[in-house]
Amino acid sequence: MGYQVYILYSAQIDKYYVGHTSHSLPDRLRRHLSNHKGFTAMAKDWVICYSEVFESKSTAYRRER
């Protein structure tokens, strides 16, 4: 599967969040929606609006930036 860069959107706060992961996107989204600290803790309506797959972590990280 490789590494994925993804963009989440929250209509509640009208903000986007860009991240990268080597895990499945549904699992990563569940973690964002669970009780945790950080930027995505501000809302509970995040949806995946974009994703892109990369072979290496370094390439995914560069794309995320």
Residue pairs with C-beta under 8 A, 6 or more apart in sequence:
1 22
1 24
1 53
2 22
2 53
2 54
2 55
2 56
2 60
3 20
3 21
3 22
3 53
3 54
3 55
3 56
3 57
3 59
3 60
4 20
4 21
4 22
4 25
4 51
4 52
4 53
4 54
4 60
5 18
5 19
5 20
5 51
5 52
5 54
5 60
5 63
5 64
6 18
6 19
6 20
6 21
6 25
6 28
6 48
6 50
6 51
6 52
7 16
7 17
7 18
7 48
7 49
7 50
7 51
8 16
8 17
8 18
8 19
8 29
8 32
8 40
8 46
8 47
8 48
8 49
9 15
9 16
9 17
9 46
9 47
9 49
10 16
10 17
10 40
10 42
10 43
10 45
10 46
10 47
11 45
12 43
12 44
12 45
13 42
13 43
15 42
15 43
16 49
17 32
17 39
17 40
17 46
18 64
19 28
19 64
20 57
20 60
20 61
20 63
20 64
21 28
22 57
25 48
25 51
29 46
29 47
29 48
32 40
32 46
33 40
33 44
33 46
35 41
40 46
52 63
54 60
54 63
